[in-house]
Amino acid sequence: MKKIGLRIVGIGIFHMILYGYLVPFVIYPRFGDNGMTFAFVVAVVVSAAVLGTLWLQKNKKP
């Protein structure tokens, strides 16, 4: 259960950094709406990958 909590906290920290700093101050001024779309897609893919590892770990029998 400890690893699950760490992964969920990690996703939260990733999103806070991405949407709190990178998107408004780095990506949007430089790339505009295309950069915003790319940042959103990257965030969704990373979150899905991390949550997918949780699902795979849950299905693995010891």
TAFEN-V358499 format. One record per residue. SS is DSSP state (@ for helix, = for strand, . for the rest). BURIAL is I if it has 16 or more other C-alpha atoms within 10 Angstrom, else O. Layout:
ss: [SS SS]
burial: [BURIAL BURIAL]
This chain:
ss: [. @ @ @ @ @ @ @ @ @ @ @ @ @ @ @ @ @ @ @ @ @ @ @ @ @ @ @ @ @ @ . @ @ @ @ @ @ @ @ @ @ @ @ @ @ @ @ @ @ @ @ @ @ @ @ @ @ @ . . .]
burial: [O O O O O O I O O O I O O O I O O I I O O O I O O O I I O O O O O O I I O O I O O O I O O O I O O O I O O O O O O O O O O O]
